[in-house]
Amino acid sequence: SDSHFPVPISPHHVEYSLHYPHFFPSPDSNSSSKKIEFADIGCGFGGLLISLATLFPDTLMIGMELRDKVTEYVKERILALRVSNPGQYQNVSVVRTNSMKYIPNYFEKSQLSKMFFLFPDPHFKEKNHRRRVISPFLLDEYAYAVKPGGIIYTITDVEELGEWMKSCLEDHPMFESLTEEELEADPVVKLLSFATEEGQKVSRNGGQTFKAVYRRVVPNV
Ligand code: SAM
């Protein structure tokens, strides 16, 4: 149950010096202005984060994963990469948490520039749709955490879930879809299909995928 993992009482209490010791050498350095900007929700074995870490070496990023053993594996993976590649992978970390409950404990308003939902669990039955990580209610939370102009990336091999995620994003007043040209120009979009373990499995099996990539709207002033 949730009681088995600690949850910071506010984003200010996230222990940056434990996650990113290279950037925050002491607990006091928590007050530094550098903040987590990318969140991979349900990161699984961490493949996307590992790719992003070297593509955006100065951006702090975190995976949020519910399964304890999987989270431990990702931690070990990152530590091993840090050892074998001195100076690299210092910007990536993982936390065991329930992202459906605790996003506001980790991120302030407009803190994130990218959020990822790669191959989330489908929860097929209608009565279980409320367990989906993209929903109208959760998009309100994500719209709060993602800064104007920030991007939400989703992909799935389950057509029905793909349509659901797209329609939730399409119907939400705070998100707008990227144009084909923008999708083409964004190097991160290319990672969605292949960077994660689930994506590689789907592609090995020749499965189709369905993407929805939306921008947090910039309010008119
Ligand atoms: N994104 C990874 C990939 O593409 O390989 C993993 C996909 S896997 C099908 C879905 C992951 O989401 C699982 O690792 C699961 O434990 C995690 N998950 C499900 N619900 C979650 C929640 N509420 N909070 C955090 N992680 C969750």
Residues whose N, C-alpha, C, O or C-beta is under 5 A from the ligand:
A	BS01	SAM	I41 G42 C43 G44 M64 E65 L66 R67 T97 N98 S99 M100 L118 F119 P120 D121 T196 E197 E198 G199
